[in-house]
């Protein structure tokens, strides 16, 4: 994942660009436990991965990247 696909630090609603960004790996740990932290991303993720286990596996993978 490169920096261009990640959203900058700060409030995602402050972005002028309405494109949904992939959260940084560090933010994935937050999303695992507080999915309301990034509603636009979670809405897209739910559309792409309707299975809850698949969504959690994806977020867990992103969070794992932080620890490795």
Secondary structure by P-SEA (a helix, b strand, c coil): ccccccccccccccccccccccccccccccccccccccaaaaaaaaaacccaaaaaaaaaaaaaaaac
